[in-house]
Amino acid sequence: MTAGAAAFVDSLSISLTNLGSARSAPPSAEERADLFREAAENATKQQQHAAREEEDVAWREQQKDIFGE
């Protein structure tokens, strides 16, 4: 299948899947800012969680040293 035929089949399948409906509007600047803020908050939470995990591992090692387990 040539590239032109593949592009036509791809376009046709997308049109049939969407039943000819228009594409949704791109998110507004406010929506993009909200998404960015949410992603930043999630990244911060993940970093905090990783730091707590490291502290827990260090604490467990310290307890092993103290109690000789």
C-alpha positions in Angstrom: 0.0 0.0 0.0 1.4 3.4 -0.9 1.7 6.3 1.5 -1.1 8.1 -0.2 -3.4 5.1 0.1 -2.5 4.6 3.7 -3.2 8.2 4.5 -6.6 7.9 2.8 -7.5 4.8 4.7 -6.3 6.4 8.0 -8.4 9.5 7.3 -11.4 7.4 6.3 -11.2 5.3 9.5 -10.9 8.4 11.7 -13.9 9.9 9.9 -15.9 6.8 10.4 -14.9 6.4 14.1 -15.9 10.0 14.8 -18.9 9.8 12.6 -18.0 13.1 11.0 -18.1 15.0 14.2 -16.0 18.1 14.5 -12.8 17.9 16.6 -13.1 19.3 20.1 -11.8 22.8 20.7 -8.4 23.1 22.2 -8.3 23.8 26.0 -8.3 27.4 27.0 -5.4 29.1 28.6 -7.1 28.8 32.0 -7.7 25.1 31.5 -4.0 24.6 30.4 -2.9 26.5 33.5 -5.1 24.3 35.7 -3.7 21.2 34.1 -0.1 22.5 34.6 -0.8 23.4 38.2 -2.3 19.9 38.8 0.7 18.2 37.2 3.1 20.4 39.3 1.2 19.4 42.5 1.3 15.7 41.6 5.1 16.0 40.9 5.6 17.7 44.3 3.6 15.0 46.1 5.6 12.3 44.3 8.9 13.9 45.4 7.6 14.3 49.0 6.5 10.6 49.0 9.9 9.5 47.7 11.7 11.6 50.4 9.5 10.0 53.1 10.3 6.6 51.8 14.0 7.3 52.0 13.6 8.6 55.5 11.7 5.5 56.5 14.5 3.3 55.1 17.1 5.2 57.0 15.1 5.0 60.2 14.7 1.2 59.8 18.4 0.8 59.2 19.0 2.9 62.4 16.6 0.7 64.4 18.4 -2.4 63.1 21.7 -0.9 64.3 20.3 0.0 67.7 18.4 -3.2 68.4 20.7 -5.5 66.5 18.1 -7.1 64.4 
